[in-house]
Amino acid sequence: MFRKKILIVDDSPEICKLLEELLLSDEYDVMVCEDGTKSLNYVLEEEPCLVLLDYMMPKIDGITVLKKIKENAPEVKVIIITGAGTEEIAVEAMKAGADDYVTKPFTPKRVLEVCRLYLAKFREQFIKLNDKYEYPLNDEIISRYEYLRAGYTNSQLSINKLKRYFTFSRQDFYILDKKKREFGIIGLFDRPLHELEKQLDEEGELSPKKRLPDYIETDSQEFNRKQFCNLDSFINKNDPVQIRLEIIRDAATSDRPNVSLICKKYNLTREVFYQNYRRFQKHGVLGLLDKKKGRPMLGSKR
């Protein structure tokens, strides 16, 4: 999955507790640091997506911490929290690299809104959705697919850096990659094909277990991705499930999605596009499996 880890940095135990309980209630992975001087180590070791950083702290001020975070982990989003909501402080924080700021006393609504917004922006460093077509990044199979796809499309990005954006590990990348190369997109599921087909026949909802496939021995040395890891080598044109998934991904990630152009690119009709999209809406990636002879179309009455 895409990560939802937030670090709270504030010297006030009461503020830390309040923010921690609020964010946990919204199902975030939360860490707390009450010492600004130690916060950079937390950022480097725990790799949060977002930092809620107090402006006024003893020993070190929030702006100094902010600059160090942005210098060492520029992809991390930082929100300054200040009790002195002046325009000068806001300008200073934004010039130093802050993504936004929240003033005290703050409301739970404001904190949750800003966290949701900037976690989405953190994710958009990899993939930006247009909100016109569904492409649920909280789906386990979609997130596994995006993890692999990101690794193949940016050869300059190490797996150790890539995993900062996901809940998966470096080893998971190689496990999933081998599964995908051996079995296609079906390899990203935790169950064999016959069980997935049975689930389709029962017209149940897609709910894959949130565990990785059984361990597979892999080369501990990272392969030379700069030589052959690119989108062309990642997309298997002989895997119809992956092609269908790429078609839907194109529609969901294009700034101005044009179904006619997408259909022309993949040589299919608009009817086929929408038929696959409706199946995807109802069953996720599972709905993109080939229809077996004798199995009713998804959504049809028996």
C-alpha positions in Angstrom: 0.0 0.0 0.0 1.0 3.6 -0.3 2.3 4.7 3.1 0.3 6.9 5.5 3.0 7.5 8.1 3.0 10.8 10.0 5.6 12.2 12.4 4.5 14.7 15.1 7.3 16.9 16.4 6.2 19.1 19.4 7.7 19.7 22.8 4.3 19.7 24.4 3.1 16.3 25.6 -0.5 17.5 25.6 -0.3 18.6 21.9 1.4 15.4 20.9 -1.2 13.3 22.6 -4.1 15.3 21.1 -2.7 15.0 17.6 -1.7 11.4 18.0 -5.2 10.4 19.1 -6.8 12.4 16.3 -4.7 10.9 13.6 -5.0 7.3 14.9 -8.7 7.7 14.7 -8.3 8.4 11.0 -6.2 5.2 10.6 -2.8 6.9 10.1 0.5 5.3 11.2 1.6 7.9 13.8 4.9 8.6 15.5 5.7 11.2 18.1 8.9 13.1 18.9 9.0 15.7 21.7 12.6 16.7 21.1 13.3 18.8 18.0 17.0 17.9 18.0 16.2 14.2 17.6 13.5 14.7 15.0 15.8 14.5 12.0 17.0 11.1 13.1 13.3 10.0 13.3 12.8 11.3 9.7 15.8 9.4 8.3 15.1 6.2 10.2 11.3 6.0 10.2 10.8 7.6 6.8 7.5 9.4 7.4 5.4 10.8 4.5 4.4 13.9 6.4 5.8 15.8 9.4 3.7 18.1 11.7 6.4 20.3 13.1 6.0 22.8 15.9 7.4 26.3 15.1 8.5 27.2 18.7 10.6 24.5 20.5 13.4 24.7 23.1 17.0 24.1 22.0 16.1 24.3 18.3 13.4 26.1 16.3 11.1 24.6 13.8 12.5 26.5 10.8 16.0 25.0 11.5 14.5 21.5 11.7 12.4 22.1 8.6 15.5 23.1 6.5 17.4 20.0 7.7 14.4 17.7 6.8 14.1 19.3 3.3 17.9 19.0 2.8 18.0 15.3 3.7 14.5 14.1 2.6 13.0 16.6 0.2 10.1 14.3 -0.7 8.7 14.5 2.8 5.8 16.9 3.3 6.2 19.3 6.3 3.4 21.3 7.9 4.5 24.0 10.4 2.3 24.3 13.5 2.5 27.7 15.2 0.7 29.5 18.0 1.7 32.8 16.5 -0.2 32.9 13.3 1.3 35.9 11.8 1.8 36.5 8.1 5.6 37.0 8.7 5.9 33.5 10.2 3.9 31.9 7.4 6.1 33.6 4.8 9.3 32.5 6.6 8.1 28.9 6.8 7.1 28.7 3.2 10.4 30.3 2.1 12.2 27.7 4.1 10.4 24.9 2.3 7.2 24.3 4.4 4.3 22.9 2.4 1.7 24.6 4.6 1.0 25.7 8.2 -1.6 25.3 10.9 -2.2 27.9 13.6 -3.0 27.1 17.3 -5.6 26.7 18.5 -6.4 24.4 15.7 -9.6 22.4 15.0 -9.5 18.6 14.3 -11.2 19.3 10.9 -8.3 21.6 9.8 -5.6 19.1 10.9 -7.3 16.1 9.1 -7.9 18.2 6.0 -4.3 19.3 5.7 -3.0 15.7 6.4 -5.3 14.2 3.8 -4.3 16.9 1.2 -0.5 16.6 1.7 -0.5 12.8 1.9 -2.3 12.8 -1.4 0.4 15.2 -2.8 3.1 12.9 -1.4 1.5 10.0 -3.3 1.2 12.2 -6.4 5.0 12.3 -6.7 4.4 8.9 -8.2 0.9 8.8 -9.5 -1.8 11.5 -9.9 -5.4 10.6 -10.5 -7.8 12.7 -12.4 -10.9 11.7 -10.3 -12.9 10.9 -13.5 -12.2 7.2 -13.6 -11.7 4.9 -10.6 -8.3 3.6 -9.9 -8.3 2.7 -6.1 -4.7 3.1 -4.8 -5.9 1.6 -1.5 -6.5 -1.7 -3.3 -3.7 -4.2 -2.4 -3.2 -5.5 -5.9 -3.1 -2.0 -7.4 -0.6 -0.8 -4.9 1.6 -3.8 -5.6 1.4 -3.1 -9.3 2.3 0.5 -8.8 5.2 -0.4 -6.6 6.7 -2.6 -9.4 5.8 -0.1 -12.1 7.5 2.8 -10.3 10.6 0.7 -10.0 10.7 0.0 -13.7 9.9 3.5 -15.0 12.5 5.4 -12.9 15.9 3.6 -13.1 17.5 6.5 -11.2 15.4 5.7 -8.1 16.8 2.9 -5.9 14.5 0.4 -4.4 15.5 1.6 -1.0 14.3 5.1 -1.9 11.2 3.8 -3.6 10.0 1.8 -0.6 9.7 5.1 1.3 6.5 5.7 -0.5 5.0 2.2 0.1 4.4 -0.2 2.9 6.4 -2.8 1.1 10.1 -3.7 1.7 13.0 -4.0 -0.7 12.8 -7.7 -0.6 9.1 -7.5 -1.4 10.0 -5.8 -4.7 12.0 -8.8 -5.9 9.4 -11.3 -4.7 6.6 -9.5 -6.4 8.6 -8.9 -9.5 9.4 -12.6 -9.9 5.8 -13.5 -9.4 4.7 -11.0 -12.0 7.2 -12.1 -14.5 6.3 -15.8 -14.0 2.5 -15.6 -13.7 1.6 -12.1 -15.0 -0.7 -9.9 -13.0 -2.3 -13.0 -11.5 1.0 -13.5 -9.7 0.3 -10.4 -7.6 -2.7 -12.1 -5.9 -2.2 -14.4 -2.9 -4.4 -17.1 -4.3 -4.0 -19.5 -7.3 -6.0 -18.8 -10.5 -8.7 -21.5 -9.9 -9.6 -19.9 -6.6 -9.9 -16.5 -8.2 -12.1 -17.8 -11.0 -14.3 -19.5 -8.4 -14.7 -16.1 -6.6 -15.7 -14.5 -9.9 -18.3 -17.2 -10.5 -19.8 -16.5 -7.1 -19.7 -12.7 -8.1 -18.2 -11.8 -4.7 -16.3 -8.7 -4.0 -12.5 -8.6 -4.4 -10.9 -8.9 -0.9 -7.4 -10.3 -1.3 -5.6 -11.2 1.9 -3.1 -8.5 2.9 0.0 -10.8 2.9 2.7 -11.3 0.3 3.1 -14.6 -1.7 5.1 -17.3 -0.1 8.8 -16.5 0.0 10.8 -17.1 -3.1 14.6 -17.2 -3.3 15.8 -14.1 -5.1 19.2 -12.7 -5.9 20.2 -10.5 -3.0 22.1 -8.2 -5.4 19.9 -5.5 -7.1 19.8 -6.2 -10.8 21.1 -3.5 -13.1 17.8 -1.7 -13.6 19.5 1.1 -15.7 20.2 -1.4 -18.5 16.8 -3.0 -19.0 14.3 -1.7 -16.5 11.9 0.5 -18.4 8.2 0.5 -19.1 8.5 -1.5 -22.3 10.2 -4.4 -20.4 7.6 -4.1 -17.6 4.5 -4.3 -19.7 3.9 -7.8 -21.1 1.8 -7.4 -24.2 0.9 -11.1 -24.0 -0.8 -10.7 -20.6 -4.3 -9.5 -21.4 -5.0 -8.7 -17.7 -2.1 -6.3 -17.6 -3.1 -4.6 -20.9 -6.6 -4.1 -19.6 -5.2 -2.7 -16.3 -3.0 -0.3 -18.3 -6.0 0.9 -20.3 -7.9 1.7 -17.2 -4.8 3.3 -15.7 -4.4 5.5 -18.7 -8.0 6.7 -18.3 -7.6 7.4 -14.6 -4.2 9.2 -14.7 -4.4 11.3 -17.9 -5.0 15.0 -17.2 -7.6 15.1 -19.9 -8.7 11.5 -20.4 -10.0 10.8 -24.0 -11.6 7.4 -24.3 -11.5 7.6 -28.1 -7.7 8.2 -28.1 -7.2 5.4 -25.6 -9.3 3.0 -27.7 -7.2 3.9 -30.8 -4.0 3.4 -28.9 -5.0 -0.1 -27.8 -7.0 -1.0 -30.8 -10.3 -1.6 -29.1 -13.9 -0.2 -29.2 -15.5 2.1 -26.8 -17.9 -0.6 -25.9 -15.1 -3.0 -24.9 -13.5 -0.2 -22.9 -16.6 0.5 -20.8 -17.4 -3.2 -20.5 -13.9 -3.8 -18.9 -14.2 -0.6 -16.8 -17.5 -1.6 -15.3 -16.1 -5.0 -14.4 -13.1 -3.3 -12.8 -15.4 -1.0 -10.9 -17.3 -3.9 -9.4 -14.5 -6.5 -8.9 -11.2 -4.6 -9.1 -8.3 -6.2 -10.9 -10.1 -9.6 -10.5 -12.8 -8.3 -12.9 -10.2 -8.1 -15.7 -9.7 -11.8 -15.9 -10.7 -13.5 -19.1 -14.3 -14.7 -19.1 -14.4 -18.5 -19.1 -16.8 -20.3 -21.4 -20.0 -20.9 -19.5 -19.3 -18.3 -16.9 -21.9 -15.5 -16.9 -20.8 -11.9 -17.6 -20.2 -10.0 -14.4 -23.3 -8.2 -13.3 -25.7 -10.3 -15.4 -28.7 -12.1 -13.8 -28.6 -15.8 -13.5 
